[in-house]
Amino acid sequence: MRRQTMSRRRFLAATAITTTALATPFVRHAHAAGKLSIGLWDHWVPGANRASTEVAQAWAAKEKVELTIDYIPSQGNKNLLTIAAEAQAKSGHDMLAMPTWWPQAHAELLEPCNDIMTQLISQNGEVNETVRYLNRAGDKWLGVPATIGSQIKGPCSRIDLLKQHAGIDIQAMYPAGAAPKADGWTMDAYLKAAEACHKAGVPFGVGLGDTTDSVDTAGAFFLSFGAALVNAKGELTVKSDPVRQALEFCVKAAKFYPADAPAWDDGSNNRWLVSGRGAMIMNPPSAWAVAKRDAPQIAAQCWTHGMPAGPRGRYAPFLPYFWNIWSFSQNKPAAKSLLVALSQPDAVAKFVAASAGYDIPSFDKLTTLPTWAEEGPPKGTLYHYPNPHNHQTLSIAASPAPPKIAQQIYSQATLTKMIVRHLQGEPMERTLAWAESEVEGFLRG
Amino acid sequence: MADAVLSSDPPKRRAIARPNAVRRFFQRKSTVAFLMALPLILLIFGLVIYPAFYAIYLSTLRKSMTSVAWMRNCSWLPDVICTHMPFGNMQFLFTRETFWKVVYQSCLFAITAVIFKALLGFILAHFVHNIPAKGQRKWRGMLLIPWVIPPAMSTLAWLWLFDPSYSAFNYVLTGMGFDRIPWTGDAGWARFSVILVNIWVGAPFFMIMYLAALKSVPDQLYEAAAIDGANWWQRIWYVTLPMMRNIIAITALFSTIVTFANFDIVRVLTAGGPLDQTHLFATWAFKLGIEGGDIPLGASVSLFMVPILAVAAIFILRDINQRGNEA
């Protein structure tokens, strides 16, 4: 009978293998904190994605996370399709950039972000009411307001044409580096200027179509008159005096817009400004940025400023993006850590600079970054874009209706359809009856 | 003893017979055919049958997708039955003005476009058929171009021709002293524009099908007709059309289904506007389901295409069968 013996060499090898096997899970290797897959909005501005990649990958290297980033365009609603598909499949990215209404639409599928929002608010300042409206369900923060993609669609005016045809010195009203002196910038002044520019052959390029640019402008005008189709309690308020006043005003103004405005999409107003055919559009500075590249003489005459004030205040269309973590995310701690990193003042400043001032952080203390003051020509053209003096209320069309109802009013473009129907000669009460019937349908659960 | 022998034999035989049966099963033509078709069956199940049933399931849910959308207050059904029917979304759609507008527009779009595609395809097929064989391939290739370009791409080019502010057509019209036409801003013109683009894209399909049918008509029939003194119109009416009837019916059915379910042309050109006056079932379903976040209602809208197209298919196919039997 042969006796089994273990050589010294064999004993050492076995010990080494066992020790390695037992210790491997506890070694902090390059991706020790796991994997994270995120979907960010694919930015219009060339090079802007690079800034977010750099910030996110720097965080990943520091935290030892294997990070995958997908840039999902909003063109053709690919981002909405992705959100819908992942919500149905309950699988996909850990964190996804969602525009405006989508966090509320999927509120029950999102990881609460109360812990990091409390931290970010105390660090970066308070967020505006629109962010609260869109990103809070009860006492739950649904995500973090994203700098990337968030925008204000205020007026971008031609300095020369407004001065020449409407007698308005928009730079004096909204001086670079100083608070606005815009008490005279009211709905009446807007209407007179629209009429004057229309007569001069350079009408305001405001769309009346079904796409967001048109809906956002109409929404801000309605809110300036205190007009809502559904109030915050979810009650129908279509047939009310503020709605009548707002509709009447919008139709008066629409008579001075281009005749084809009901067919405009989100690119039409940009082309209107860049081609030099109009004195004003309502858009974030992307149109101005295109003009800077393709028509510099027009860009040098552009000035972004605040909305006119109505009887119930001065409202500007604000469209925030949010970064949301799915409840089925595989790595929630890493996703939260990344959201905090993406919301640091340095990162925000980098995003704003990379987007040439297009992106707007939703936090109060971050609206006075140097990019907006320095961008040009003309220098200071974007100074008032992020609402640095809080002189207008940032809002979204169809608010304050409960978000799931407001989303229907917004996506069906009920406001612009009301304007066009009345503009085309339909009696106001018939238009209101049509709108009431439409909105009644949106109230169903 | 004899019993014992008898009783022990059959299991042995069964044991020997089993492999042969399995082998025979796999050697059967029907089994081989089934196995070869299995990948396609799985593909159709995964990409057609499952999504179709899932769409039906989705259409029975409420907007929140957490409960069933039961019907309510049906005047034509006892309450006991009504409140247990999960078609609340369909019931809701019947009360919407926009839904009926979409039904009307889908029918108008599909019927008008198919008629004109068939007419244009018929004329083009005759032209091409009469071109000498040497140059015919070039013409066939060129005329097929609109059909082979992805419609989303070609519609983008049309969008620029119809652009509200910078339409190339309007540039030409104003250059000739005419007024600008609101191609996509006025309901009538917008409908005309989407139908025109659909005809442009779809006519080559009709042309190629009709051309194939024309080539299969025996020349002797035309010769006999000519001897009988038939003129051009009589040759078309009494020879060409009867010989092409089945192809015309099948092509029309196929095109009706595709045109009815069209999405890309309307989506790119007008997005359903102005004032929802060019929406079709597919574009409105997308608007409600994806853009509006009401997936069950969007699924319900898209399912309305099924019964309408099924009725059309039954009538056309029945007609073809009847003619086949007569022949």
Contacts between the chains, C-beta under 8 A, distances in Angstrom:
chain1	res1	chain2	res2	distance
A	77	B	290	6.2
A	77	B	291	6.5
A	80	B	290	5.4
A	80	B	291	6.6
A	81	B	290	6.2
A	84	B	289	7.8
A	84	B	290	5.8
A	84	B	295	6.7
A	88	B	295	7.7
A	101	B	293	6.7
A	102	B	293	7.3
A	105	B	293	4.2
A	209	B	271	7.8
A	209	B	273	5.8
A	209	B	274	7.4
A	210	B	271	6.0
A	210	B	272	6.8
A	210	B	273	5.0
A	211	B	271	7.1
A	258	B	164	7.7
A	258	B	165	6.7
A	259	B	182	7.1
A	259	B	185	7.4
A	260	B	164	3.6
A	260	B	165	6.0
A	260	B	182	5.7
A	260	B	184	7.9
A	260	B	185	4.5
A	261	B	164	7.9
A	261	B	185	8.0
A	262	B	185	5.3
A	262	B	273	7.2
A	262	B	274	4.6
A	262	B	275	7.4
A	263	B	164	4.3
A	263	B	182	6.7
A	263	B	184	4.4
A	263	B	185	3.5
A	263	B	190	7.5
A	263	B	270	7.5
A	263	B	273	6.5
A	263	B	274	5.7
A	264	B	164	6.1
A	265	B	271	6.9
A	268	B	163	8.0
A	268	B	164	6.2
A	268	B	165	6.3
A	271	B	165	6.6
A	271	B	166	6.8
A	272	B	165	6.6
A	275	B	165	7.9
A	275	B	166	7.6
A	277	B	165	7.4
A	404	B	63	7.4
A	404	B	293	7.5
A	407	B	292	6.6
A	407	B	293	5.5
A	408	B	292	5.4
A	408	B	293	7.8
A	408	B	294	7.0
A	411	B	287	7.0
A	411	B	291	4.6
A	411	B	292	4.1
A	411	B	293	7.3
A	412	B	287	7.3
A	412	B	292	6.4
A	417	B	275	5.6
A	417	B	276	7.6
A	420	B	274	6.7
A	420	B	275	5.9
A	421	B	275	6.7
A	434	B	97	7.3
A	437	B	97	6.8
A	438	B	97	8.0
A	438	B	98	7.6
A	441	B	92	7.0
A	441	B	95	7.7
A	441	B	96	6.0
A	444	B	63	6.8
A	444	B	92	6.5
A	445	B	62	5.9
A	445	B	63	6.0
A	445	B	64	6.2
